[in-house]
Amino acid sequence: WTIHAGKPAWVQEAYVQLFRGTEGWTAVWNRDLIASGLKAADRLRAVRLAPVRGEIIGADDERLVWNQEANRIGLDKTLIAAELQQASAKALARVVGIDADAFVTKVAANGPKAFVEAAVIRTVGDAEWTVVRRARAVPGVRVLDATRPLALSRTFARSLLGSVGEATGELIKASGGSVRDGDLVGLGGLQKARNATLMGVTGFVVQAYPDGRSEEARELFRVSAVPGSPLRITLDAALQRDAERLIGSGGSRALVAIRPSDGALLALASAPGTTTALSRRIYPGTFAPVSQLAETRPGGLANAVEALGLTGDAGIGVPVFLSATDGGTLRLSTYALASAAASVGRGASIRPNVFAEAEFPEVGDGITSDEAEAARLVMRTAVESGPLRSLDDLPGAKVLAAGDARLWTVALHGDLAVAVYDPDGTRSAALLESFLRRVG
């Protein structure tokens, strides 16, 4: 019997009794033809076996995401009258910090007996227990024990790492049968981009049980699940934590840190619930790495951003706005600012890399060592006087910088390129200085 397409079939030896009559041979029905030893009142079932999801490992082999004990918080529609469900859904959404209107729509779209998950919260931590306690006070809420892949914290590198949850109808349909209802899959970020690697392969077990007594099931055949493989990335947990503490939990600040020598992405911090570091367009005006190239290369701005590797797909598993130059106006993201500075620091154009076991090739017709040196001279001059002067007091290697010190600031300090964006237009240089002092 083929239980799941593409997996080993259930093969067993069976004998059929035949009688020859006037119209030919006739087979005698026997339940052993389905499964050996099957009793008259038995039923069969195939139970899907979920694989253990692979971990995400950061720099220095530190675990960033792994399977942890958790609480699934959701609205159980059997516990509350239909006319009260909308109010409870809004209240629960506020408690767990998700979009209230979207959750109300999700609750309404599910059947009358559905448990509609709102969030998954780890079982440790004072903040987490506070969320669970407040959620339990909302009418109709049920909290279920679970094991889920969770990051170091609810907000840790969320815009990059993504999250894991039960497969949506859209993902099930797009999978071509490899993902089924109830499977845990990546719902965003690297969890979604590398889901095939992290998820592993589901298995199944065939069981027989007396009708009405499924708790007495006995195993007949098993295909074990294949665990997911770990995903190794370059993110540095300590630097990421420092970046997230500095930009805070409100607003839309962002910080990106890259190691120029190999292009490793070390920190990518956006305020919780935003993707500012990757998507917000900044109008830098004059930005030495691009401006210096635009003055000497044919094609101006368009050629300069291409030479710095700021076009096409960033290749880090999540959507990134790199650059736009139409109309003669330069737009870059915080990520792109840090990337361009990293190329200047390296002395050759390189696309940042987040996958530890992959190497990104240098950009064709990229920045030359002479062009990089010209940009470095301009960036060094920027910290000798003016609004970026405070960066010149940092210990160690001389700092090279660019920016207005308020809305955006970029710096090269030793083997580290850092870009900070502050939508309030007040503290970008101060935040960057604090970050560099923390990391030494």
N, C-alpha and C positions, 0 to 999 in steps of 0.2 A: 504494500500500500504506500502511495506517495502522500505524505501528510503535508509537507511544505515543499513547494517547487524549489529545486536547486539544492535540497538537503538529502542525505541518505534515506532511501526508502526502507520501510518496515518489511522485512522479508522473513517468512517463516514457512516451514514445510507443512503441507496439509494434504489429506487424502479424501478423495470423493468416492462414494459408493455408487456404482452404475448398475442399472437393470436394463436388459434387452427385451423390448416388447415388439409387438407387430409393426409399430411405427418407428422403430430404431431404439437407440440408447436413451435412457432417462437417468438424470442425476438425482440423488436423494439429498435433500437439503439438511445441513447440519451446521450448528453454530460454530463448530471448529473451523469452518471455511472462512470465517471472519477473524477469529482469534482462538488459538488453542486453549482449551480449558474454560471457554466462556460459558457461564451458566445461563439458564433460561431467563432469570430475572435481572441479568446484568446489563449494564449500559457501558458504553465506551465514551471516552473524551480525550482530546489532545489539549494539553496545557502548554502555553507558550512560556519558554524560559528566557528571562531577560539576562543579557550579559552584563558583567561588571564594566562600567564605563571607564575609559582610560583617564588618567590624571593629566593635568597641565602642569608642567615643571618649568620653573624659571631659572634665572642665573644661580650659580652655585648649588644646583640641584635642590633648590627650595620648592616645596609643593605650593602651588598657587591655587589649584582647584583639585579637590578630591572628595570621595564619597564620605558623607558625614550624617550623623543622626539629625533629623529635622522634623519640623511640624508643617504639615500642609494645612493652610488656612483657607477656608472657602465657605460659600453659602450653600446649605443643604435645603433645597426647595421643599422637601417633605416636612421640614420643621417650622415653616412659617406660611401664613396665608398669602395667596397670590397678590392681593392688593397691598401687602406690606413689603413685598420683596424689593421693590425699587428703592424705598427709603433705606432698607438694610444694606442693599448693595452699595449705595452711595456712602453710607457710614463706614462700611468695611473698607472701601477703597481709600477713604481718607486716613484710616488707621494704618494701613499697610503702605500707603504712599504711591498709589497707582492712579491712572486716569479714571475718574468716577464715571463719566459718561460712557467710556468704552466698556467698563465692567458692567454697568447697567444693561447695555446692549447684549453683552455676552450672556448674562443671566437670563435675559428674556428669550434668547435664541435657543437655550437648552430646554430639554423636556421637563415635565412637572415633577419628576423624581430625581433630577440631576443634582450632583454635588459639583458646584462650579468653583474651581480653584482660583483664589485671588493672589496668593503668594506662598512661598515656601521659606520658612524661617528656621535657622539653626537652633538647636536646643540649648546652646550655651550663650552666656553673655547677658548682662543686665538690660541692655537696650532691647535685645531680642525678647526677653521675658516680658518686658513692658508692652511690646507690641502684641504678644500672644494674650496677655491679660486683658488688654483693651479690646482685642478682637472678640474674645469670649463673651464680652458684655453686650455685643451687638446681637439682636434677635435673629435667629436662624443660622448662626454661624456654628460650624463644626470644625474641630481641630483634630487632624489625624496624624499618627506617627508615620514617619517615612524615612528612607535613606536616599539622599540626593547628592549629586555633585555640587559642592558649594565652594565659593572662593574664600579668601582669608577674611573677608567681611562682605556685607551686603553691597557695598559700593566699590569695592576694590577693583580698579581697572575695568569697570562694568562695560564701558563703551567698546573696549577691545575684546575682552574675554567672552562677553555675552552671557547667556543663561541656558539652563536645561529644564525642560518640562515635557508634559505629555504631548504627543504629536497632534497637530491640528489637522483638520480635514484637508486643507490645502497641501500640507506636506505629505500626507498619506497618499493623496492622488498623484503628486509629482514624483513619488518614490518608485513607481512602477511595481509595487508589491513588496519591496524590501522593508518598508515601514508600515506598521499596522496600528490600529486603535489600541491605545494603552502603552505603546512604546515610548521610552524617554529619548528625546532627540534635542539637538541644539536649536535654540529658538532665535539666536542672534550671535553676532561676533564670531570669534574663532570657534566657539562651540558649534555653530551652524556651518561655517566654512569648511571645517575639518571633521564634520559629523561622521563620515564613513570610517575614518581612522579611529576616532574616540569611541564610537558606539559599539564596535565589535559586531558579532553575528548572533542573532537569537537562536535558541534551540527549542526543543519541545519534548514532552514526555507523554506517552500514551498510557492511559489508565483504564482499568475496569472497576466498576463499583456496583453494589446492589442498588436496584432502583429505589430512589428516595433516601439513600444512605451514602452520600458522596464522601463523608468523612472516613468511610471504610475502603477507600480506593486503594488498589494495588497496582504497582507499576508493571507494564508489559514491554515497553520499549522506550529507549531514551536516546536523544541526540543532544549532547551537551552544548551549551552556549559557548561561544568563543569570546573571551574578554577583549575589550577595546585596547588599543595601544596608547601609550602615553604620548603626549605632544610636548616637545621641548621648545621653549621660546626664550628670547633674550631678556625679557623684562626682569628688572632688578627689584625685588620686593621692598627692600629698604628705601631705595630711591623713590619708588612709586608711593609708598606711605608718606614720605616727606613731602612729595609734590601734592598729594591730596590734602594733607594737613594745611599746607600753605594756601592753596586756592580756596579752601573752605567748602561748606556744604550748600551755600546759597549762591545766587547769581550765575554768571556764565564765564568765570575765569578758566584759563587753560594753561597747562605747562607741558612741554615736550622736551625730553632729554635724549640725545643720541651720542654714541661713541664714534668719533670720526675715523679712528684707525681701522675699524672693520664694519662701520655702519650699523652696529647693533642698536636697536631701539631699547632704551633702558627705562624710560618712564613716559607714560601717556595719560595725562590726568585732565579730565573735564569735570565740571561740577556735576553732582549726581543728577541723573535724568537728562543729561545733555550730551551732545557729541561735539562741543565747541572746538576742541583741539583739532578735530578732523574736518569739520564742515564750515565753521564760521569764516566768512571772507573778510580779510583785513586789507585795507588800502594803505600800503606802507609808504607811498610817495617814493622817496629815495632810499634804496636798500642796497648797500655796497656790493654784495655778491652778484646781484642782477644788474645794477646800474653800471658797474665797471665793464661788464661784458657787453651790455647794450651799446656802450659808447664806441667799442672797438670792433664789434662783429657785424657783418652784414645781416640785415634782418632785424636789428634792434632788439626790442623786448622779447619778441616771439622766439628768436634764435637763442637769446640768453637763457630763458627758462628751460628750453629744450636741452641746451648744453649742460644745465645743472640737474637734469633728470627730473624736472618738475612737470612732466607731461605724461599722458597715458595712465595706466593702472599702477597704483603705488605698490601692489603686490604684497600687502600685509594681511589679506584675508577679510578686510572690512572696507567699506567705501571711504575714500579720502578725496577731498577737494585739494588739488595741488596748485593750479594756477589758472589765470585768465589774463589776456593782454589785449582783448578786442577794444577798439576805441582809443588805443594808446595809453590805457590806464592799467596799472599792474594790480592784481588781486592775488593774495596768497593766504593760505591757512597757517595757523600756528605750527602745524606739522611741517608744512613746506618751508617756513622760515628756518626752523631747526635743521631741516634737511639740507638747505642751501648753505647754511653756516658750516655744517659737517663737511660738505664737499670742499669748502674753502680751507677748513682745518686740515683736511686730509691732503690737500694739494691736487686732488683729482675727483671728478664727479662720481658719486656713488649713490645708489638708491638705498635708503635704510632698510634693514632686514629685521624681522621679528622671529623668524623660524631658525632655531639654533642649528639645525642640521642642513640648512640650505645656504648657498652662497649666491649673492646677487652679482652679476657681472657689472663692471664699471660701464658708465654711459659712453656710447660711441660719440666721437667728436666732442668730448666733454671739456671741462675747464682745464687749462694747462697749468703747470706749476708757476709760470710767470703771471698768468691771469689771477691765480689764487693769491700770489704774493701782493699784487696790486690791490686786491680787495682787503687783504690783511692790513696793509698800510693805512687804508682809509678807516678800517674798523679800529685800529690802534689809536689813530688820531682822535677818534670820537670819544675815547675815555680819558684823554689828557686834559680836556676842558669841556665845559658845557654840562647838560643835564645828566650825562652818564659818568660824570667824574667820580662819583662814589664807588663805582666798580673798580677803579684803579687802586683802591686800598686793600683789595683782597690779597691774602697771602699766596705765595706760590708763583706759578707762571703768570706773566703779564696777561691781562684780560684784553680781548678784542671784542668790540661790541657795536651794535647798531640799534636804532630805534628812537622813539620820542621820549622814552623813560616813563611815559604815562599809559598810553593805550597798548603799546607793544615794545618789547625789548628782546634782543637776541645777544648772546654772548658766547665766546669761545674761551674756555679756561682749561689749559692743558688738553687732555684727551676727552673733552666734554663740550658738546654744543647744546645750549639750552635756549628755548624760546618761551616767553611768557606773554599772555594776552590778558588784559584787564578791561572789560567792557565799560567800567566806570571812568576809564581814562585818567587814573590817578596814581596807581601803585606798581605798575609792571616792573620797573627797575628795582624798586625796593623788594618786591617778591623774589625776583631773580637773584638779587644779592643775598637774601636770606637763605635761598635754596643752596647756592654755592658755598656759603659759610657752613651750612649743615653737613654737606657732603665732603667738605674739606678740600 
